[in-house]
């Protein structure tokens, strides 16, 4: 990461309390970037069918990405033995779930449909696919 950004490892690590904190920040950035893409693509859709097609294309490209998924799993394993880090990870994942739930609700509202489950439950289902 440091080399790709043009910095020494020391310069990068000096901005974070621990390597674990750096990893959490990387995951937060991935979440922000990837789920921000959803907002953009849904806003660009002209109809429900178009929005769903764009969302499906995004999901096929994004969900289940091996690198991202492995980082999530490995970090969760590390965080399980650190109560503070675990709480920060839970908070981060709650924010992701909330962002996805908001997009699900916006999509349902724009289509004029009532969801058969809560937007939060739908978001959990969507996120469990990856």
N, C-alpha and C positions, 0 to 999 in steps of 0.2 A: 504494500500500500504506500509506504513512504517513498520508495524509489519511483513508483509510477507518478506520484504527486510532485516529484522533484525535491524531496526533503530527506534529511537523514532520519534514521529510526528514532534517534534521541529527540529530534525536533518534533516529531509526531507524538511520541509517547509523553513528552512534557506537557501536552495539552489535555491529558487524560489521567485520572487517578490511577487506573490500572489497565492492563491489556483487556480485561473483561469489560471495562467501561468503554473502551475503544470499540470493541465488538458490538456492544449494545448500540452505540452511536451509528455504526455501519448498518446494522439491522434497521434502525429507525430511518436512516436515509433511504435504504432500499424500499421500505414500506411507503415512505412519503413519495418517492419517485414512481413506484409501480402503481400505487392506488391513486396517485394524481393523474396518471394516464387514463384511468377509468373516467374521471370527471371530464377530462378533455374529450375523450371519444364519445361519451354519451351526449355531451353538449353539441357535438358536430352531427349527430344523427338527426335525420329529418322525419323519421317515422319510428314507431315501435319496432317494426321488423328490422329497420336499418340499425337501430340502437342495439338490438339483440344480436344481430350479425356481427357488429363491431365488438361487442362484449365477448362473443364466442371466439372471435379471432384473437382478441387480447388474451383470453384464458388459455387457448391452445398454445400461444407463444410464451406465456408467463407462468401459469400455475404449474407446479411440479418441476420447475427449474432445479436441476440436480444440485448446483452449487448453492443456490439460495436455500433450498430445502435442507441440505446437509448442515449449512451454517446454523439454521434455526434449531435443528435437532441437537447438534453438538453443543450449542450455547445453552439450550434448555437443560441438558445433562449437567453442564458445569454450574448453572444457576441453582440447581436443586439443593446444593449444599451450602448456599450463601443466601441467607434470608433477605438481606437488603437487595442483592442483585435479582433474586427471584421476584421480589415485589416490584422492582423496576421493570422486569420483563413482563410481568402480568399487566402492569399499567400500560406498557407499550402495546401489547397485544389487544388489550381492551380498547385502546385508541384506534387500532386498525379495524377491529370489529365494529366500532361505532361509525367509522368512516364508510365502511362497506354497507352497514345498515342504512345510513343516510342516503347513499346512492340507490340502494334497493327501493327505499321508500319514494325517492324522487322519480324513479323509473315507473313504479306502480301508480303514483299520482298522475304523472304525465300521460299514462295509458288509460287512466280512469278505471283501474281495477283494484279490487280489494284482495289483499294477500290472504291466503288460507292459514298463514302463521305470521307471527310478528316479524318485523323487519330484522330484528336482532337474531331471531332464530334462523331466518333465511340467510343472514350474513354468516352465521356459524356454519351452516350447511355448505355455503359457497367456499368458505375458507378451508373446510375439512377436505375438499376435493384436491387441494394442492399438496 
